[in-house]
Amino acid sequence: MKRIIFFLMLTISISLYGYAQQTNTGGATQLLAGQWSIEKANDWYAKQAWIVGCNFVPSTAINDVEIWQDETFDLETINREFGLARAWEIHSVRMFLDYVV
């Protein structure tokens, strides 16, 4: 527990140091070679479609481990449900590969 608190405090300190460095320069930051400006990044993002997605576990699996088991892997159901996602215009799907698998 002490290690977790230490790393959390270290992360916060580093973040605050970076913020202080940015505000000391008046908010201006130097761009690296090839790095977009904030305005260019915001313009690009404004032109992107809204991300519509979901976490996926097939209806025939009871958890994220059972998806990948040889006995319960059901490609037909997965394809059917991905087809439904496509029909509903869901274009981002996340599946979990559990460390147990």
Distance bins in CASP14 RR format, pairs under 12 A and 6 or more apart:
PFRMAT RR
TARGET T0000
AUTHOR 0000-0000-0000
RMODE 2
METHOD distances of the structure
MODEL  1
1 7 0 0 0 0 0 1 0 0 0 0 0
1 8 0 0 0 0 0 1 0 0 0 0 0
2 8 0 0 0 0 0 1 0 0 0 0 0
2 9 0 0 0 0 0 1 0 0 0 0 0
3 9 0 0 0 0 0 1 0 0 0 0 0
3 10 0 0 0 0 0 1 0 0 0 0 0
4 10 0 0 0 0 0 1 0 0 0 0 0
4 11 0 0 0 0 0 1 0 0 0 0 0
5 11 0 0 0 0 0 1 0 0 0 0 0
5 12 0 0 0 0 0 1 0 0 0 0 0
6 12 0 0 0 0 0 1 0 0 0 0 0
6 13 0 0 0 0 0 1 0 0 0 0 0
7 13 0 0 0 0 0 1 0 0 0 0 0
7 14 0 0 0 0 0 1 0 0 0 0 0
8 14 0 0 0 0 0 1 0 0 0 0 0
8 15 0 0 0 0 0 1 0 0 0 0 0
9 15 0 0 0 0 0 1 0 0 0 0 0
9 16 0 0 0 0 0 1 0 0 0 0 0
10 16 0 0 0 0 0 1 0 0 0 0 0
10 17 0 0 0 0 0 1 0 0 0 0 0
11 17 0 0 0 0 0 1 0 0 0 0 0
11 18 0 0 0 0 0 1 0 0 0 0 0
12 18 0 0 0 0 0 1 0 0 0 0 0
12 19 0 0 0 0 0 1 0 0 0 0 0
13 19 0 0 0 0 0 1 0 0 0 0 0
13 20 0 0 0 0 0 1 0 0 0 0 0
14 20 0 0 0 0 0 1 0 0 0 0 0
14 21 0 0 0 0 0 1 0 0 0 0 0
15 21 0 0 0 0 0 1 0 0 0 0 0
15 22 0 0 0 0 0 1 0 0 0 0 0
16 22 0 0 0 0 0 1 0 0 0 0 0
16 23 0 0 0 0 0 1 0 0 0 0 0
17 23 0 0 0 0 0 1 0 0 0 0 0
17 24 0 0 0 0 0 1 0 0 0 0 0
18 24 0 0 0 0 1 0 0 0 0 0 0
18 25 0 0 0 0 0 1 0 0 0 0 0
18 27 0 0 0 0 0 1 0 0 0 0 0
18 29 0 0 0 0 1 0 0 0 0 0 0
19 25 0 0 0 0 0 1 0 0 0 0 0
19 26 0 0 0 0 0 1 0 0 0 0 0
19 27 0 0 0 0 1 0 0 0 0 0 0
19 29 0 0 0 0 0 1 0 0 0 0 0
20 26 0 0 0 0 0 1 0 0 0 0 0
20 27 0 0 0 0 0 1 0 0 0 0 0
21 27 0 0 0 0 1 0 0 0 0 0 0
21 28 0 0 0 0 0 1 0 0 0 0 0
21 29 0 0 0 0 1 0 0 0 0 0 0
21 30 0 0 0 0 0 1 0 0 0 0 0
22 28 0 0 0 0 1 0 0 0 0 0 0
22 29 1 0 1 0 0 0 0 0 0 0 0
22 30 0 0 0 0 0 1 0 0 0 0 0
22 38 0 0 0 0 0 1 0 0 0 0 0
23 29 0 0 0 0 0 1 0 0 0 0 0
27 38 0 0 0 0 0 1 0 0 0 0 0
28 37 0 0 0 0 0 1 0 0 0 0 0
28 38 0 0 0 0 0 1 0 0 0 0 0
29 35 0 0 0 0 1 0 0 0 0 0 0
29 36 0 0 0 0 0 1 0 0 0 0 0
29 37 0 0 0 0 1 0 0 0 0 0 0
29 38 0 0 0 0 1 0 0 0 0 0 0
30 37 0 0 0 0 0 1 0 0 0 0 0
31 37 1 0 0 1 0 0 0 0 0 0 0
31 38 0 0 0 0 1 0 0 0 0 0 0
31 39 0 0 0 0 0 1 0 0 0 0 0
31 40 0 0 0 0 1 0 0 0 0 0 0
31 41 0 0 0 0 0 1 0 0 0 0 0
34 40 0 0 0 0 0 1 0 0 0 0 0
34 41 0 0 0 0 0 1 0 0 0 0 0
35 41 0 0 0 0 1 0 0 0 0 0 0
36 42 0 0 0 0 1 0 0 0 0 0 0
36 43 0 0 0 0 1 0 0 0 0 0 0
36 44 1 0 0 1 0 0 0 0 0 0 0
36 45 0 0 0 0 0 1 0 0 0 0 0
37 43 0 0 0 0 1 0 0 0 0 0 0
37 44 0 0 0 0 0 1 0 0 0 0 0
38 44 0 0 0 0 0 1 0 0 0 0 0
38 45 0 0 0 0 0 1 0 0 0 0 0
39 45 0 0 0 0 0 1 0 0 0 0 0
39 46 0 0 0 0 0 1 0 0 0 0 0
40 46 0 0 0 0 0 1 0 0 0 0 0
40 47 0 0 0 0 0 1 0 0 0 0 0
41 47 0 0 0 0 0 1 0 0 0 0 0
41 48 0 0 0 0 0 1 0 0 0 0 0
42 48 0 0 0 0 0 1 0 0 0 0 0
45 51 0 0 0 0 0 1 0 0 0 0 0
48 91 0 0 0 0 0 1 0 0 0 0 0
48 92 0 0 0 0 0 1 0 0 0 0 0
49 89 0 0 0 0 1 0 0 0 0 0 0
49 91 1 0 0 1 0 0 0 0 0 0 0
49 92 0 0 0 0 0 1 0 0 0 0 0
50 89 0 0 0 0 0 1 0 0 0 0 0
50 90 0 0 0 0 0 1 0 0 0 0 0
50 91 0 0 0 0 1 0 0 0 0 0 0
50 92 0 0 0 0 0 1 0 0 0 0 0
51 89 0 0 0 0 0 1 0 0 0 0 0
51 90 0 0 0 0 1 0 0 0 0 0 0
51 91 1 0 0 1 0 0 0 0 0 0 0
51 92 1 0 1 0 0 0 0 0 0 0 0
51 93 0 0 0 0 0 1 0 0 0 0 0
51 94 0 0 0 0 0 1 0 0 0 0 0
52 85 0 0 0 0 1 0 0 0 0 0 0
52 86 0 0 0 0 0 1 0 0 0 0 0
52 88 0 0 0 0 1 0 0 0 0 0 0
52 89 1 0 0 1 0 0 0 0 0 0 0
52 90 1 0 1 0 0 0 0 0 0 0 0
52 91 1 0 0 1 0 0 0 0 0 0 0
52 92 1 0 0 1 0 0 0 0 0 0 0
52 93 0 0 0 0 0 1 0 0 0 0 0
53 82 0 0 0 0 0 1 0 0 0 0 0
53 85 1 0 0 1 0 0 0 0 0 0 0
53 86 0 0 0 0 0 1 0 0 0 0 0
53 88 0 0 0 0 1 0 0 0 0 0 0
53 89 0 0 0 0 1 0 0 0 0 0 0
53 90 1 0 1 0 0 0 0 0 0 0 0
53 91 1 0 0 1 0 0 0 0 0 0 0
53 92 1 0 1 0 0 0 0 0 0 0 0
53 93 1 0 0 1 0 0 0 0 0 0 0
53 94 1 0 0 1 0 0 0 0 0 0 0
53 95 0 0 0 0 0 1 0 0 0 0 0
54 81 0 0 0 0 0 1 0 0 0 0 0
54 82 0 0 0 0 0 1 0 0 0 0 0
54 84 0 0 0 0 0 1 0 0 0 0 0
54 85 1 0 0 1 0 0 0 0 0 0 0
54 88 0 0 0 0 1 0 0 0 0 0 0
54 89 0 0 0 0 0 1 0 0 0 0 0
54 90 1 0 1 0 0 0 0 0 0 0 0
54 91 0 0 0 0 0 1 0 0 0 0 0
54 92 1 0 0 1 0 0 0 0 0 0 0
54 93 1 0 0 1 0 0 0 0 0 0 0
54 94 1 0 0 1 0 0 0 0 0 0 0
54 95 0 0 0 0 0 1 0 0 0 0 0
55 64 0 0 0 0 1 0 0 0 0 0 0
55 67 0 0 0 0 0 1 0 0 0 0 0
55 85 0 0 0 0 0 1 0 0 0 0 0
55 90 0 0 0 0 0 1 0 0 0 0 0
55 92 0 0 0 0 0 1 0 0 0 0 0
55 93 1 0 0 1 0 0 0 0 0 0 0
55 94 1 0 1 0 0 0 0 0 0 0 0
55 95 1 0 0 1 0 0 0 0 0 0 0
55 96 1 0 0 1 0 0 0 0 0 0 0
56 64 0 0 0 0 1 0 0 0 0 0 0
56 67 0 0 0 0 1 0 0 0 0 0 0
56 77 0 0 0 0 0 1 0 0 0 0 0
56 78 0 0 0 0 1 0 0 0 0 0 0
56 81 1 0 0 1 0 0 0 0 0 0 0
56 82 0 0 0 0 1 0 0 0 0 0 0
56 83 0 0 0 0 0 1 0 0 0 0 0
56 84 0 0 0 0 0 1 0 0 0 0 0
56 85 1 0 0 1 0 0 0 0 0 0 0
56 90 0 0 0 0 1 0 0 0 0 0 0
56 92 0 0 0 0 0 1 0 0 0 0 0
56 93 1 0 1 0 0 0 0 0 0 0 0
56 94 1 0 0 1 0 0 0 0 0 0 0
56 95 1 0 1 0 0 0 0 0 0 0 0
56 96 0 0 0 0 1 0 0 0 0 0 0
56 97 0 0 0 0 0 1 0 0 0 0 0
57 63 1 0 0 1 0 0 0 0 0 0 0
57 64 1 0 1 0 0 0 0 0 0 0 0
57 65 0 0 0 0 0 1 0 0 0 0 0
57 66 0 0 0 0 1 0 0 0 0 0 0
57 67 1 0 0 1 0 0 0 0 0 0 0
57 68 0 0 0 0 0 1 0 0 0 0 0
57 72 0 0 0 0 0 1 0 0 0 0 0
57 74 0 0 0 0 0 1 0 0 0 0 0
57 77 0 0 0 0 0 1 0 0 0 0 0
57 78 0 0 0 0 1 0 0 0 0 0 0
57 81 0 0 0 0 1 0 0 0 0 0 0
57 93 0 0 0 0 0 1 0 0 0 0 0
57 94 0 0 0 0 0 1 0 0 0 0 0
57 95 1 0 0 1 0 0 0 0 0 0 0
57 96 0 0 0 0 1 0 0 0 0 0 0
57 98 0 0 0 0 0 1 0 0 0 0 0
58 64 0 0 0 0 0 1 0 0 0 0 0
58 66 0 0 0 0 1 0 0 0 0 0 0
58 67 1 0 0 1 0 0 0 0 0 0 0
58 68 0 0 0 0 0 1 0 0 0 0 0
58 69 0 0 0 0 0 1 0 0 0 0 0
58 72 0 0 0 0 1 0 0 0 0 0 0
58 73 0 0 0 0 1 0 0 0 0 0 0
58 74 1 0 0 1 0 0 0 0 0 0 0
58 75 0 0 0 0 1 0 0 0 0 0 0
58 76 0 0 0 0 1 0 0 0 0 0 0
58 77 1 0 1 0 0 0 0 0 0 0 0
58 78 1 0 1 0 0 0 0 0 0 0 0
58 79 0 0 0 0 1 0 0 0 0 0 0
58 80 0 0 0 0 1 0 0 0 0 0 0
58 81 1 0 1 0 0 0 0 0 0 0 0
58 82 0 0 0 0 1 0 0 0 0 0 0
58 84 0 0 0 0 0 1 0 0 0 0 0
58 85 0 0 0 0 0 1 0 0 0 0 0
58 93 0 0 0 0 0 1 0 0 0 0 0
58 95 0 0 0 0 1 0 0 0 0 0 0
59 66 0 0 0 0 0 1 0 0 0 0 0
59 67 0 0 0 0 0 1 0 0 0 0 0
59 72 0 0 0 0 0 1 0 0 0 0 0
59 74 0 0 0 0 1 0 0 0 0 0 0
59 76 0 0 0 0 0 1 0 0 0 0 0
59 77 1 0 0 1 0 0 0 0 0 0 0
59 78 0 0 0 0 1 0 0 0 0 0 0
59 80 0 0 0 0 1 0 0 0 0 0 0
59 81 1 0 0 1 0 0 0 0 0 0 0
59 84 0 0 0 0 0 1 0 0 0 0 0
60 66 0 0 0 0 1 0 0 0 0 0 0
60 67 0 0 0 0 1 0 0 0 0 0 0
60 69 0 0 0 0 0 1 0 0 0 0 0
60 71 0 0 0 0 0 1 0 0 0 0 0
60 72 1 0 0 1 0 0 0 0 0 0 0
60 73 0 0 0 0 1 0 0 0 0 0 0
60 74 1 0 1 0 0 0 0 0 0 0 0
60 75 0 0 0 0 0 1 0 0 0 0 0
60 76 0 0 0 0 1 0 0 0 0 0 0
60 77 1 0 1 0 0 0 0 0 0 0 0
60 78 0 0 0 0 1 0 0 0 0 0 0
60 80 0 0 0 0 0 1 0 0 0 0 0
60 81 0 0 0 0 1 0 0 0 0 0 0
61 67 1 0 1 0 0 0 0 0 0 0 0
61 68 0 0 0 0 1 0 0 0 0 0 0
61 69 0 0 0 0 1 0 0 0 0 0 0
61 71 0 0 0 0 0 1 0 0 0 0 0
61 72 1 0 0 1 0 0 0 0 0 0 0
61 73 0 0 0 0 1 0 0 0 0 0 0
61 74 1 0 0 1 0 0 0 0 0 0 0
61 77 0 0 0 0 1 0 0 0 0 0 0
61 78 0 0 0 0 1 0 0 0 0 0 0
61 81 0 0 0 0 0 1 0 0 0 0 0
61 95 0 0 0 0 0 1 0 0 0 0 0
61 96 0 0 0 0 0 1 0 0 0 0 0
61 98 0 0 0 0 0 1 0 0 0 0 0
61 101 0 0 0 0 0 1 0 0 0 0 0
62 69 0 0 0 0 0 1 0 0 0 0 0
62 72 0 0 0 0 1 0 0 0 0 0 0
63 69 0 0 0 0 0 1 0 0 0 0 0
63 72 0 0 0 0 0 1 0 0 0 0 0
63 96 0 0 0 0 1 0 0 0 0 0 0
63 98 0 0 0 0 1 0 0 0 0 0 0
63 100 0 0 0 0 0 1 0 0 0 0 0
63 101 0 0 0 0 0 1 0 0 0 0 0
64 72 0 0 0 0 0 1 0 0 0 0 0
64 94 0 0 0 0 0 1 0 0 0 0 0
64 95 1 0 0 1 0 0 0 0 0 0 0
64 96 1 0 1 0 0 0 0 0 0 0 0
64 97 1 0 0 1 0 0 0 0 0 0 0
64 98 1 0 1 0 0 0 0 0 0 0 0
64 99 0 0 0 0 0 1 0 0 0 0 0
64 100 0 0 0 0 1 0 0 0 0 0 0
64 101 0 0 0 0 1 0 0 0 0 0 0
65 71 0 0 0 0 0 1 0 0 0 0 0
65 72 0 0 0 0 1 0 0 0 0 0 0
65 73 0 0 0 0 0 1 0 0 0 0 0
65 95 0 0 0 0 0 1 0 0 0 0 0
65 96 0 0 0 0 1 0 0 0 0 0 0
65 97 0 0 0 0 1 0 0 0 0 0 0
65 98 1 0 1 0 0 0 0 0 0 0 0
65 99 0 0 0 0 1 0 0 0 0 0 0
65 100 1 0 1 0 0 0 0 0 0 0 0
65 101 1 0 1 0 0 0 0 0 0 0 0
66 72 1 0 1 0 0 0 0 0 0 0 0
66 73 0 0 0 0 1 0 0 0 0 0 0
66 74 0 0 0 0 1 0 0 0 0 0 0
66 77 0 0 0 0 0 1 0 0 0 0 0
66 96 0 0 0 0 0 1 0 0 0 0 0
66 98 0 0 0 0 1 0 0 0 0 0 0
66 100 0 0 0 0 0 1 0 0 0 0 0
66 101 0 0 0 0 1 0 0 0 0 0 0
67 73 1 0 0 1 0 0 0 0 0 0 0
67 74 0 0 0 0 1 0 0 0 0 0 0
67 75 0 0 0 0 0 1 0 0 0 0 0
67 77 0 0 0 0 0 1 0 0 0 0 0
67 78 0 0 0 0 1 0 0 0 0 0 0
67 81 0 0 0 0 0 1 0 0 0 0 0
67 95 1 0 0 1 0 0 0 0 0 0 0
67 96 0 0 0 0 1 0 0 0 0 0 0
67 97 0 0 0 0 1 0 0 0 0 0 0
67 98 0 0 0 0 1 0 0 0 0 0 0
67 100 0 0 0 0 0 1 0 0 0 0 0
67 101 0 0 0 0 1 0 0 0 0 0 0
68 74 0 0 0 0 0 1 0 0 0 0 0
68 75 0 0 0 0 0 1 0 0 0 0 0
68 78 0 0 0 0 0 1 0 0 0 0 0
68 95 0 0 0 0 1 0 0 0 0 0 0
68 96 0 0 0 0 1 0 0 0 0 0 0
68 97 1 0 0 1 0 0 0 0 0 0 0
68 98 1 0 0 1 0 0 0 0 0 0 0
68 99 0 0 0 0 0 1 0 0 0 0 0
68 100 0 0 0 0 1 0 0 0 0 0 0
68 101 1 0 1 0 0 0 0 0 0 0 0
69 98 0 0 0 0 0 1 0 0 0 0 0
69 100 0 0 0 0 0 1 0 0 0 0 0
69 101 1 0 0 1 0 0 0 0 0 0 0
70 101 0 0 0 0 0 1 0 0 0 0 0
72 78 0 0 0 0 0 1 0 0 0 0 0
72 101 0 0 0 0 0 1 0 0 0 0 0
73 101 0 0 0 0 0 1 0 0 0 0 0
74 80 0 0 0 0 1 0 0 0 0 0 0
74 81 0 0 0 0 1 0 0 0 0 0 0
75 81 0 0 0 0 0 1 0 0 0 0 0
75 82 0 0 0 0 0 1 0 0 0 0 0
76 82 0 0 0 0 0 1 0 0 0 0 0
76 83 0 0 0 0 0 1 0 0 0 0 0
77 83 0 0 0 0 0 1 0 0 0 0 0
77 84 0 0 0 0 0 1 0 0 0 0 0
78 84 0 0 0 0 0 1 0 0 0 0 0
78 85 0 0 0 0 0 1 0 0 0 0 0
78 93 0 0 0 0 0 1 0 0 0 0 0
78 95 0 0 0 0 1 0 0 0 0 0 0
79 85 0 0 0 0 0 1 0 0 0 0 0
79 86 0 0 0 0 0 1 0 0 0 0 0
80 86 0 0 0 0 0 1 0 0 0 0 0
80 87 0 0 0 0 0 1 0 0 0 0 0
81 87 0 0 0 0 0 1 0 0 0 0 0
81 88 0 0 0 0 0 1 0 0 0 0 0
81 90 0 0 0 0 0 1 0 0 0 0 0
81 93 0 0 0 0 1 0 0 0 0 0 0
81 95 0 0 0 0 0 1 0 0 0 0 0
82 88 0 0 0 0 0 1 0 0 0 0 0
82 90 0 0 0 0 1 0 0 0 0 0 0
82 91 0 0 0 0 0 1 0 0 0 0 0
82 93 1 0 0 1 0 0 0 0 0 0 0
82 95 0 0 0 0 0 1 0 0 0 0 0
83 89 0 0 0 0 0 1 0 0 0 0 0
83 90 0 0 0 0 1 0 0 0 0 0 0
83 91 0 0 0 0 0 1 0 0 0 0 0
83 93 0 0 0 0 0 1 0 0 0 0 0
84 90 0 0 0 0 1 0 0 0 0 0 0
84 93 0 0 0 0 0 1 0 0 0 0 0
85 91 0 0 0 0 1 0 0 0 0 0 0
85 92 0 0 0 0 1 0 0 0 0 0 0
85 93 1 0 0 1 0 0 0 0 0 0 0
85 94 0 0 0 0 0 1 0 0 0 0 0
85 95 0 0 0 0 0 1 0 0 0 0 0
86 92 0 0 0 0 0 1 0 0 0 0 0
86 93 0 0 0 0 1 0 0 0 0 0 0
95 101 0 0 0 0 0 1 0 0 0 0 0
END
